[in-house]
């Protein structure tokens, strides 16, 4: 069954994408929760017109996302954590990274930051999704408190 996504759905697609899913998934979850609608001929025409009108706006948004990716790549972040013999207690979370970026004047949703479990002191990188086509990297250091 083909549907048009209204919102971004992780591991499925982005808003305004036409995707093919199983009918049960569409009818029982996606459509009732307001995340998608059925891709009828009329809905496809409306979508095409909306995408045509919004093309130049998307180019500006993507350029802004690229500029933000360059900005956060050059921001040094340092986290002071309790450690014993090089191993830290706890881990650096996506919320901690989002808060540290907010202190530096960059607002990013924690859900867009993907971070692994770091258990030792050192320098690491995390990935952030800024736009449909733009991914940025965040460099940070974990130091002993």
N, CA, C and O of each residue as an XYZ file, in Angstrom:
580
protein
N       0.849     -1.169      0.000
C       0.000      0.000      0.000
C       0.896      1.235      0.000
O       1.808      1.332      0.822
N       0.657      2.161     -0.890
C       1.453      3.369     -0.968
C       0.816      4.463     -0.126
O      -0.390      4.702     -0.180
N       1.680      5.128      0.663
C       1.225      6.220      1.508
C       2.146      7.416      1.333
O       3.273      7.283      0.856
N       1.658      8.578      1.723
C       2.447      9.798      1.735
C       2.699     10.139      3.199
O       1.758     10.287      3.979
N       3.960     10.261      3.564
C       4.296     10.581      4.948
C       4.070     12.064      5.213
O       4.483     12.919      4.430
N       3.416     12.349      6.317
C       3.174     13.725      6.722
C       4.316     14.210      7.616
O       4.690     15.382      7.574
N       4.862     13.311      8.414
C       5.977     13.613      9.311
C       7.110     12.633      9.037
O       6.905     11.590      8.416
N       8.306     12.979      9.505
C       9.440     12.068      9.392
C       9.194     10.852     10.267
O       8.779     10.982     11.418
N       9.450      9.669      9.722
C       9.341      8.423     10.472
C      10.687      7.718     10.365
O      11.153      7.402      9.271
N      11.302      7.478     11.518
C      12.621      6.870     11.536
C      12.590      5.496     10.877
O      11.686      4.697     11.123
N      13.567      5.236     10.055
C      13.756      3.978      9.329
C      12.667      3.718      8.280
O      12.578      2.614      7.744
N      11.844      4.723      7.985
C      10.825      4.569      6.963
C      10.948      5.646      5.895
O      10.953      5.337      4.703
N      11.048      6.900      6.305
C      11.180      7.976      5.336
C      10.970      9.333      5.964
O      10.751      9.454      7.169
N      11.039     10.347      5.131
C      10.898     11.724      5.574
C       9.537     12.264      5.144
O       8.845     11.650      4.333
N       9.164     13.403      5.687
C       7.901     14.038      5.342
C       7.834     14.259      3.836
O       8.832     14.623      3.214
N       6.675     14.044      3.258
C       6.381     14.204      1.833
C       6.981     13.117      0.961
O       6.966     13.244     -0.263
N       7.503     12.065      1.544
C       7.966     10.916      0.770
C       6.786      9.982      0.509
O       5.901      9.837      1.352
N       6.783      9.356     -0.658
C       5.795      8.321     -0.964
C       6.494      6.988     -0.752
O       7.475      6.672     -1.425
N       5.975      6.207      0.198
C       6.602      4.928      0.524
C       5.572      3.811      0.428
O       4.367      4.038      0.534
N       6.074      2.613      0.226
C       5.227      1.433      0.128
C       5.366      0.637      1.423
O       6.463      0.196      1.769
N       4.253      0.453      2.142
C       4.266     -0.303      3.391
C       3.158     -1.345      3.350
O       2.301     -1.334      2.466
N       3.194     -2.230      4.311
C       2.138     -3.235      4.393
C       0.833     -2.558      4.816
O       0.852     -1.614      5.606
N      -0.290     -3.033      4.300
C      -1.577     -2.393      4.594
C      -1.908     -2.332      6.092
O      -2.475     -1.346      6.563
N      -1.564     -3.356      6.818
C      -1.862     -3.356      8.247
C      -1.111     -2.274      8.987
O      -1.675     -1.619      9.863
N       0.155     -2.071      8.651
C       0.980     -1.037      9.283
C       0.409      0.343      8.977
O       0.361      1.212      9.848
N      -0.027      0.537      7.724
C      -0.587      1.827      7.333
C      -1.935      2.065      7.994
O      -2.157      3.119      8.592
N      -2.846      1.085      7.891
C      -4.211      1.278      8.387
C      -4.319      1.267      9.907
O      -5.181      1.940     10.471
N      -3.461      0.518     10.566
C      -3.582      0.388     12.013
C      -2.696      1.345     12.793
O      -2.985      1.631     13.955
N      -1.617      1.852     12.185
C      -0.726      2.714     12.945
C      -0.476      4.062     12.290
O      -0.755      5.101     12.888
N       0.048      4.058     11.068
C       0.490      5.306     10.453
C      -0.646      6.291     10.185
O      -0.540      7.462     10.549
N      -1.699      5.849      9.573
C      -2.797      6.756      9.229
C      -3.563      7.221     10.475
O      -3.809      8.420     10.602
N      -3.951      6.330     11.401
C      -4.667      6.815     12.594
C      -3.844      7.750     13.480
O      -4.404      8.633     14.130
N      -2.526      7.568     13.515
C      -1.704      8.437     14.355
C      -1.365      9.757     13.667
O      -0.677     10.590     14.255
N      -1.828      9.965     12.448
C      -1.633     11.235     11.760
C      -0.254     11.405     11.160
O       0.161     12.529     10.879
N       0.462     10.318     10.960
C       1.814     10.379     10.415
C       1.793     10.248      8.897
O       2.740     10.671      8.233
N       0.740      9.674      8.340
C       0.686      9.438      6.899
C      -0.751      9.525      6.402
O      -1.705      9.534      7.180
N      -0.871      9.590      5.068
C      -2.191      9.514      4.429
C      -2.045      8.655      3.177
O      -0.945      8.473      2.657
N      -3.153      8.141      2.713
C      -3.149      7.257      1.547
C      -2.734      8.062      0.318
O      -3.152      9.207      0.149
N      -1.913      7.460     -0.538
C      -1.396      8.133     -1.729
C      -2.359      7.956     -2.892
O      -2.087      7.197     -3.823
N      -3.480      8.656     -2.838
C      -4.434      8.623     -3.950
C      -3.932      9.541     -5.062
O      -2.957     10.268     -4.870
N      -4.575      9.516     -6.202
C      -4.170     10.355     -7.336
C      -4.276     11.835     -6.965
O      -3.393     12.623     -7.305
N      -5.337     12.213     -6.278
C      -5.521     13.602     -5.864
C      -4.445     14.020     -4.871
O      -3.887     15.112     -4.981
N      -4.153     13.161     -3.908
C      -3.124     13.471     -2.913
C      -1.752     13.609     -3.564
O      -0.943     14.436     -3.144
N      -1.489     12.800     -4.591
C      -0.209     12.900     -5.302
C      -0.088     14.236     -6.035
O       0.981     14.846     -6.039
N      -1.193     14.699     -6.662
C      -1.166     15.978     -7.369
C      -0.945     17.132     -6.398
O      -0.174     18.050     -6.677
N      -1.618     17.079     -5.270
C      -1.446     18.113     -4.247
C      -0.005     18.121     -3.742
O       0.597     19.182     -3.576
N       0.539     16.935     -3.500
C       1.921     16.815     -3.034
C       2.895     17.384     -4.057
O       3.824     18.106     -3.693
N       2.693     17.065     -5.331
C       3.588     17.563     -6.382
C       3.556     19.091     -6.450
O       4.599     19.727     -6.605
N       2.381     19.670     -6.336
C       2.259     21.128     -6.376
C       2.925     21.773     -5.158
O       3.617     22.784     -5.283
N       2.711     21.184     -3.986
C       3.332     21.713     -2.768
C       4.857     21.622     -2.833
O       5.552     22.545     -2.408
N       5.376     20.519     -3.361
C       6.826     20.357     -3.470
C       7.419     21.343     -4.468
O       8.517     21.859     -4.259
N       6.699     21.603     -5.546
C       7.171     22.546     -6.549
C       7.262     23.955     -5.965
O       8.224     24.680     -6.221
N       6.260     24.335     -5.184
C       6.241     25.669     -4.589
C       7.279     25.819     -3.476
O       7.752     26.924     -3.209
N       7.627     24.717     -2.838
C       8.521     24.782     -1.701
C       9.981     24.478     -2.042
O      10.825     24.449     -1.146
N      10.284     24.256     -3.293
C      11.635     23.833     -3.691
C      12.697     24.873     -3.322
O      13.758     24.515     -2.810
N      12.423     26.146     -3.574
C      13.436     27.161     -3.275
C      13.605     27.365     -1.773
O      14.701     27.701     -1.322
N      12.554     27.171     -0.995
C      12.662     27.270      0.465
C      13.527     26.134      1.016
O      14.317     26.334      1.938
N      13.368     24.957      0.447
C      14.159     23.813      0.897
C      15.638     24.011      0.602
O      16.484     23.565      1.377
N      15.961     24.666     -0.495
C      17.362     24.924     -0.819
C      17.991     25.835      0.232
O      19.142     25.635      0.621
N      17.243     26.830      0.689
C      17.758     27.727      1.731
C      17.901     26.990      3.060
O      18.886     27.186      3.771
N      16.939     26.155      3.396
C      17.008     25.389      4.641
C      18.203     24.446      4.618
O      18.895     24.295      5.625
N      18.448     23.813      3.482
C      19.595     22.903      3.364
C      20.914     23.669      3.467
O      21.871     23.174      4.062
N      20.970     24.865      2.896
C      22.186     25.683      3.003
C      22.429     26.092      4.454
O      23.570     26.098      4.918
N      21.359     26.434      5.167
C      21.492     26.768      6.587
C      21.963     25.564      7.395
O      22.757     25.710      8.324
N      21.478     24.383      7.045
C      21.892     23.166      7.745
C      23.368     22.872      7.482
O      24.079     22.433      8.386
N      23.833     23.105      6.265
C      25.253     22.921      5.959
C      26.117     23.893      6.750
O      27.182     23.521      7.243
N      25.661     25.142      6.872
C      26.408     26.134      7.652
C      26.450     25.734      9.122
O      27.476     25.895      9.784
N      25.342     25.216      9.631
C      25.296     24.766     11.016
C      26.203     23.557     11.234
O      26.825     23.430     12.288
N      26.278     22.672     10.247
C      27.157     21.500     10.343
C      28.613     21.930     10.443
O      29.380     21.359     11.217
N      28.996     22.938      9.660
C      30.366     23.451      9.738
C      30.627     24.104     11.088
O      31.708     23.965     11.659
N      29.619     24.822     11.593
C      29.780     25.516     12.880
C      29.972     24.521     14.020
O      30.866     24.697     14.848
N      29.141     23.475     14.073
C      29.256     22.539     15.194
C      30.473     21.641     15.068
O      30.951     21.110     16.070
N      30.985     21.460     13.855
C      32.200     20.657     13.690
C      33.398     21.358     14.310
O      34.358     20.704     14.718
N      33.350     22.687     14.385
C      34.460     23.463     14.924
C      34.271     23.866     16.382
O      35.128     24.548     16.945
N      33.163     23.457     17.005
C      32.938     23.774     18.417
C      33.564     22.699     19.298
O      33.181     21.533     19.213
N      34.509     23.072     20.132
C      35.080     22.066     21.037
C      34.180     21.880     22.256
O      33.852     22.849     22.942
N      33.788     20.659     22.521
C      32.986     20.347     23.694
C      33.814     19.489     24.640
O      34.519     18.575     24.214
N      33.719     19.793     25.914
C      34.440     19.024     26.915
C      33.474     18.657     28.025
O      32.742     19.505     28.535
N      33.481     17.389     28.392
C      32.638     16.902     29.468
C      33.539     16.416     30.589
O      34.430     15.596     30.369
N      33.304     16.926     31.792
C      34.052     16.486     32.969
C      33.197     15.459     33.692
O      32.078     15.745     34.118
N      33.749     14.252     33.821
C      32.997     13.170     34.452
C      33.875     12.471     35.482
O      35.102     12.464     35.380
N      33.223     11.892     36.461
C      33.947     11.124     37.466
C      34.538      9.888     36.800
O      33.872      9.203     36.024
N      35.807      9.615     37.118
C      36.477      8.488     36.483
C      37.416      7.817     37.482
O      37.873      8.423     38.452
N      37.676      6.581     37.212
C      38.628      5.816     38.015
C      39.436      4.949     37.065
O      38.878      4.106     36.362
N      40.740      5.150     37.043
C      41.657      4.398     36.185
C      41.264      4.488     34.702
O      41.356      3.502     33.970
N      40.835      5.653     34.278
C      40.510      5.857     32.871
C      39.100      5.481     32.466
O      38.675      5.800     31.355
N      38.364      4.812     33.338
C      36.975      4.435     33.032
C      36.042      5.407     33.734
O      36.211      5.710     34.915
N      35.063      5.887     32.996
C      34.140      6.869     33.570
C      32.928      6.177     34.169
O      32.562      5.066     33.785
N      32.323      6.863     35.114
C      31.078      6.394     35.703
C      29.941      7.023     34.896
O      29.845      8.247     34.816
N      29.102      6.218     34.314
C      28.030      6.708     33.452
C      28.516      6.813     32.026
O      29.466      6.135     31.634
N      27.871      7.659     31.250
C      28.234      7.833     29.852
C      27.763      9.204     29.380
O      26.895      9.819     30.001
N      28.328      9.666     28.302
C      27.879     10.910     27.690
C      26.648     10.581     26.857
O      26.691      9.706     25.992
N      25.556     11.281     27.119
C      24.294     11.006     26.435
C      24.007     12.079     25.389
O      24.652     13.127     25.363
N      23.044     11.805     24.543
C      22.653     12.772     23.528
C      22.077     14.028     24.179
O      22.235     15.124     23.642
N      21.419     13.887     25.317
C      20.888     15.050     26.032
C      22.017     15.943     26.535
O      21.914     17.168     26.472
N      23.087     15.341     27.032
C      24.233     16.118     27.500
C      24.870     16.896     26.354
O      25.262     18.050     26.524
N      24.970     16.270     25.198
C      25.556     16.942     24.032
C      24.652     18.085     23.573
O      25.136     19.169     23.249
N      23.347     17.846     23.545
C      22.402     18.893     23.140
C      22.450     20.074     24.108
O      22.385     21.226     23.680
N      22.564     19.798     25.410
C      22.647     20.869     26.410
C      23.945     21.663     26.261
O      23.941     22.889     26.370
N      25.055     20.962     26.012
C      26.344     21.641     25.842
C      26.325     22.528     24.594
O      26.882     23.626     24.607
N      25.698     22.065     23.533
C      25.582     22.884     22.327
C      24.669     24.086     22.569
O      24.913     25.169     22.036
N      23.624     23.898     23.365
C      22.711     24.997     23.683
C      23.442     26.096     24.454
O      23.169     27.279     24.257
N      24.369     25.707     25.332
C      25.164     26.691     26.064
C      26.048     27.507     25.122
O      26.378     28.656     25.416
N      26.426     26.919     24.005
C      27.268     27.609     23.021
C      26.422     28.339     21.973
O      26.971     28.931     21.043
N      25.085     28.302     22.115
C      24.217     29.041     21.215
C      23.687     28.263     20.034
O      23.150     28.856     19.099
N      23.824     26.939     20.053
C      23.334     26.102     18.949
C      22.213     25.218     19.495
O      22.431     24.425     20.412
N      21.027     25.356     18.935
C      19.888     24.574     19.400
C      19.696     23.364     18.499
O      19.437     23.491     17.302
N      19.831     22.184     19.105
C      19.643     20.924     18.388
C      18.816     20.008     19.281
O      19.044     19.932     20.488
N      17.864     19.321     18.684
C      17.045     18.379     19.425
C      17.878     17.150     19.768
O      18.640     16.658     18.936
N      17.733     16.662     20.981
C      18.529     15.515     21.419
C      18.222     14.269     20.599
O      19.067     13.382     20.488
N      17.035     14.189     20.027
C      16.659     13.024     19.226
C      17.437     12.955     17.917
O      17.527     11.894     17.299
N      17.997     14.081     17.496
C      18.757     14.112     16.258
C      20.229     13.761     16.466
O      20.975     13.616     15.498
N      20.646     13.625     17.715
C      22.038     13.293     18.017
C      22.144     11.795     18.246
O      21.435     11.239     19.085
N      23.027     11.142     17.503
C      23.253      9.714     17.732
C      24.641      9.550     18.341
O      25.650      9.961     17.769
N      24.656      8.942     19.506
C      25.891      8.806     20.264
C      26.009      7.366     20.762
O      25.021      6.756     21.170
N      27.215      6.841     20.725
C      27.469      5.501     21.241
C      27.711      5.584     22.745
O      27.777      6.677     23.308
N      27.839      4.452     23.381
C      28.138      4.410     24.805
C      29.650      4.536     24.984
O      30.403      3.637     24.611
N      30.078      5.633     25.545
C      31.496      5.881     25.782
C      31.790      5.608     27.245
O      31.141      6.169     28.128
N      32.750      4.763     27.501
C      33.049      4.361     28.870
C      34.456      4.719     29.326
O      34.822      4.436     30.467
N      35.257      5.340     28.451
C      36.617      5.701     28.833
C      36.880      7.167     28.525
O      36.155      7.790     27.750
N      37.918      7.708     29.137
C      38.325      9.078     28.872
C      38.926      9.162     27.476
O      39.505      8.192     26.986
N      38.790     10.322     26.837
C      39.380     10.492     25.511
C      38.555     11.399     24.623
O      37.621     12.059     25.079
N      38.913     11.424     23.340
C      38.226     12.245     22.347
C      37.336     11.365     21.482
O      37.733     10.275     21.067
N      36.128     11.851     21.215
C      35.155     11.071     20.463
C      34.402     11.970     19.495
O      34.523     13.195     19.545
N      33.625     11.350     18.616
C      32.741     12.081     17.719
C      31.339     11.483     17.809
O      31.165     10.292     18.068
N      30.359     12.331     17.590
C      28.965     11.908     17.533
C      28.376     12.476     16.249
O      28.868     13.472     15.718
N      27.339     11.847     15.761
C      26.700     12.294     14.526
C      25.384     12.969     14.861
O      24.660     12.538     15.759
N      25.080     14.034     14.127
C      23.823     14.753     14.318
C      23.148     14.906     12.963
O      23.783     15.234     11.961
N      21.841     14.659     12.962
C      21.043     14.794     11.735
C      20.453     16.193     11.739
O      19.618     16.513     12.584
N      20.880     17.026     10.801
C      20.440     18.415     10.737
C      19.349     18.639      9.697
O      18.528     19.546      9.830
N      19.349     17.820      8.682
C      18.393     17.943      7.585
C      18.307     16.587      6.912
O      19.098     15.686      7.192
N      17.356     16.459      6.038
C      17.161     15.214      5.297
C      18.446     14.768      4.602
O      18.748     13.575      4.572
N      19.204     15.708      4.045
C      20.407     15.391      3.296
C      21.700     15.805      4.000
O      22.782     15.624      3.441
N      21.611     16.351      5.205
C      22.787     16.897      5.871
C      23.009     16.208      7.214
O      22.122     16.165      8.066
N      24.200     15.678      7.377
C      24.621     15.095      8.647
C      25.863     15.856      9.101
O      26.730     16.194      8.296
N      25.931     16.116     10.393
C      27.087     16.805     10.940
C      27.778     15.943     11.971
O      27.207     14.971     12.467
N      29.007     16.298     12.294
C      29.738     15.585     13.333
C      30.060     16.545     14.462
O      30.341     17.724     14.243
N      30.012     16.019     15.660
C      30.325     16.791     16.855
C      31.545     16.139     17.495
O      31.531     14.950     17.816
N      32.587     16.920     17.676
C      33.791     16.423     18.329
C      33.739     16.832     19.792
O      33.465     17.988     20.113
N      34.004     15.875     20.680
C      33.998     16.195     22.095
C      35.043     15.374     22.826
O      35.507     14.341     22.345
N      35.397     15.863     23.998
C      36.415     15.235     24.828
C      35.817     14.930     26.195
O      35.084     15.743     26.758
N      36.133     13.765     26.718
C      35.722     13.393     28.068
C      36.965     13.448     28.935
O      37.953     12.759     28.679
N      36.900     14.287     29.975
C      38.025     14.456     30.895
C      37.606     14.063     32.300
O      36.424     14.013     32.637
N      38.618     13.788     33.101
C      38.355     13.414     34.491
C      38.015     14.652     35.303
O      38.634     15.703     35.136
N      37.036     14.528     36.177
C      36.567     15.624     37.008
C      37.534     15.922     38.119
O      37.293     16.825     38.921
